Amino acid sequence: MAINWFPGHMHKAQKEIKEIIHLIDVVIEVCDARLPFSSENPMITEIRGDKPLIKILNKSDLADDRLTKVWIDYYQSQHNVKAIALTTEDPSGAKNIAALIKKLVPNKDEEGKQINAMIMGIPNVGKSTLINTLVGKTKAKVGNEPAVTKAQQRIRLEEGVYLYDTPGMLWPRIANENSGYRLAVSGGVKDTAFDHEEIACFAAEYLLEAYPERLKERYKIDELPQQEVEFLEELGRKRGCVRAGGHVDFHKASEILVNEIRDKTLGKITLETPDIVERENIHFAELYEKKLAEREAKKTARGRGRKNKPKKKKR
């Protein structure tokens, strides 16, 4: 699914980040624990080089505990990466981040030396709330709508440690198209940027395989349909989303599923695993290469056609 939402301030922020990255000692990325890969910004890998990275899996109280552990182990196995899980209900664990920053750059952990960290994250991932916990007061703007922070901020965490806050950023093209669906399901993009029915079908397909017992219990369905459309129709009937003539209001049923995933009514759910993501990345990389090859073939064919086109005779 293509997400067409890349406001001007996000483009400006990307440019500003690239201009100051040479001053940064540690990069902190806040991800959504329900979709750690899909909520990553691929630009971070591109710009951070070998700088230490702290990967924060935020909102872990909404995610499957078992899979959060799998993701933390996955990131910890990577070079120069530390991963921790934080919750929105009890963000006190964030207070250890300043100490972790110092540990990652021991050559600067001396009196008189300044350590600069940069914190990044997609919209609505809880970055501003985390910053306010770190500094103990309201320094960053907080809101439940994506893209509240629109300008870069420099914040003093403690003596010698400074934090550069950046606006929540998406990116123009998402290589793994399924990441677009997961971002939409989780609320990482504004509701006007996608179709509820489309993302509900995507979510239902995954949940039928990953959390079937959860669906049975929540929606009182003894025998789950195998297809996502049939499941959503059954959900609609169970919740009274029926129009005149007995037709299910598919849009209302879709909204119910998406909202109950977001507010934890369906329980702790993680929408992806490292294995799933690795398979998808291979698949979409192959598709992209195929599209490029087809595009080049068309260009070549058009060029050959122009070359062989007979010239008009001069009168």
N, C-alpha and C positions, 0 to 999 in steps of 0.2 A: 504494500500500500504506500502510495506517495503522500508525504505530509508536506503541504504547501504552507509553511509557517516559519518564516525566517526574518523577523523584524529588523529594521535598520540598526537598532542599538546593538543587536547581536553581531552583526557584521562589523560594526565599529569596535566592539569589544574584542573580537578575534584579532583585529589589526593591532590594537593596543597591547594585547597579551604578547604577541610576537615581538613587539618593540621592547618590552621590559623583561622578557624571559631570562636574559643573560644576567639580570640582577638577582634572580630567584635561586635559593639554595634547595628548597624542598617543595614539591608539588603535592597538594592534597586534592583528591577527587572524591566528591560525595556522590555515591550511586544509590539507587533504590535496591534494597536487598531482595525485592521480589523479582527484579530483572537486572542483575548486576552488569551483564554484557550490554544489553539494549540501552541501558541508561549511561553507558560510557560515552565520552566524547572522543572520537578517533583522532582529533587534532592533538590531544594530549600526548599520545604516543609519538606523533610527528615532531612536536616542539620540545619535549622535555629532555630528549637525548638520554644521558646516563644519570640525570638528577634523581635522587631518591623520591619515591612515590608512596604516599600513604593513601590506601584505598579504603574509604569508609563506606560500609554497607549500612546505610541509614534505613530507618523504618523497619528494622528487623523484627519488631513486634507484629508486623503484618505478614511476615514471610515464614515459610516452612523452616523450622529450626534445623532439621536434618540437612536440608539443602543449603542453608546458610553456612553450615560447617563445611560442606563440600566446596562451596565457592571460596571460602576463606583459605582452605588448604590449597586450592587451585592458584589463587593469587600469591600466596606465601611461597609457592614453589618457583615463582618468577624472580629474575634478578633485580635486586634493589627495590623490592616492593614489600610493604608491610600492610596487612589487611586487618581491620577491626570491625565489629558489628556494633551498632548503636541503635537505641530505640527512641521513638518519639515520646513514649510514656515516661522513660527514665533516662534522660540524656546525660546523667552525671558522669558516665564513663568518658565523656568528651574532655573532662578536665585534665586527663592524662596526655592529651595530644601535644601540649607545649613541651612536656618532658620528652616525648617521642621524637619531636622535631629536633631537639638538641642532641638526642642520641644518634640521629641519622647524619648529623654533620659535626662530629666530635672536634674537627679542626677549628671550628668556630665557637665552640662552647667554652669560651674564655671571657673574662671581664673586659669590656670595652669593644668586643666584636659584635656586630649586628647580624642576626639571622633573619633572612626574608623567606617567608613561605607564601605560596599562592594557593588559594582555595577556589575550586571550580566545581561546577555541577549543572545538570540540566534544570530547566524550570520546575518548580514545585517539588523538588527532591528533599526539601527541609534544610537547605544550606544556611539560610539566614537565621533560623531558629538555633541551629548548631553554633553559629558564631556568637549569638547572644548568650548562650550557655558558657562558651569559652571565656568571654570577657566579663560575664557577670552583670551585664546591663544591656539595655537596648541600643546597640550600635548599628545593627543591620535592620533594614526594613523587612517586615514579615507580613505575609499574606497567604491566603489559600488559593489565590489565582496564579497561574504560571506567569513568570517574567515580571515580578514585582521590582527586583533590584535592576536598575537601568544604567548605573554608572559604577566605575571602579572606586573602591574605598580602601584606604590604608588604615589598619587598626593595630594598636599596640596590645599584644596579648600579655606580655610580662616583660621585665627588664631584658632588653637585648633581643626580643623576639617580636617581629612584626608580621602581620598577616595582610596580604592583598586580596580583597574580595572582588569577584568579578560577576557580571550579570549571568544569570542562567542562560545557557546557550544550546540551541540545537544546531544542526548543520544542514547545508543545502541538499545533499544526497545521502541517503542511508543505503549502504551497500547490501546489507541483509534486510530484505523487505519485511520479514516477519518482526524485526525489531520495531518497525513503525506501528504494527498492530499492538505490540506489547506496551509501547509508550502510550498509546491511546487508551488501552484498557486500564492502565495504572493512573491516568490523569496527568501524565507528563506533558501533554499538549492541550490547548484549549478545545472545548467540545465542538466549537465551530469548524475545526480543522479536519473532522472526520465524520463518517457515517456510523451511527450507533449500531445499526443492524449488521453491518459488515464486520465490525470488531467484535460484536457479540457472538457471531458465528465462529470467528477465529477462537475466541476464548472458550466457547462451548466445546469445540472440537478437542482442544487441549484438555479441558477439565474432564471430559468423558473418559479419556484415557488415563489421566494422572490422578484424579480425585473422584472416581465414580461413587464411592460410598458417601462422600460429602454431599454430592448432588441428590442422592436418594433420600438422605436424612432431611436435608433442608427443604426440598420441594415435595416430599411425600410421594415419591414415584418408586413403585416397587420394581418395575422392569424398565430400565433406562433404554430409550431408543438408541440405535447405533449411529444415526446421523444427527448432526448438530441442529439442522433446521427442524427436524421432528422433535428434538428435545426442547427447543425454544417454544415451539407450538404447545407442547405439553405443559411447560412451565406457565405459559400464558393462560391456558385453561385452568390450571390449579390456582392461579392468582386472579381469576376473574377478568382477564384482559380479552373479553369476547365482545365483538360487535354484533349488530343486528344480523340475523341470518346464520349465527353460529361461527362467524369467521374470527380467528384470533387476531388481535391487534399486535402484529409482530414487532412494531416499533416499541410499544410499551413493555412487552416481554423482554426485549433486548435491553432496554434501559434498566429494568429490574436486575438482570444478571450483572451488568456492568457496575451498577451502583453497589450491589452487595459484594462484589469482589473488592471494590475500593474501600468500603467502610468496615471490612473484616467480618461482615455478617456471615460470610461463607467460611470463616475461619482463616487460619494462616495458610497462605497460598504463595508458592513461588512459580513463576511463569516460564522458567527456562533452567536448563542445567548446562554445565560445560560441554557434555557430550552432544546435546541437542544443538548447541550453538556451533560447535566445530563441524558437524555434519551440514548444517545450513550454510555456513560460510563457504564451504567447498562447493555446494550446489549453486549458490548465487554468484560465486566467482566464475564458475564455468558458464553460467547464463550470460554474465556480463561480457566475457570474452567472446562468446558466440555472437552476441549483438554487435560488438565492435567489428568482428570479422564480416558479418552481413552488411554492416554499414560501409565498410571499406570496399566490399565487393560491388555494392550499388554505385559507389563513387567511381570505381574503375569502369564499370559498365557504361555509366553516363559519359565519362570521358572518352571512351572508345567510340561511343555513338556520335559524339560531337566531332571527333577526328575523322570518322569515315563518312560524315555527312557531305553529300556532293555540293560543291560550290556553285553559287548562282552565276550564270553566264552574264558577262557584261554586255550591255546593249550598245 
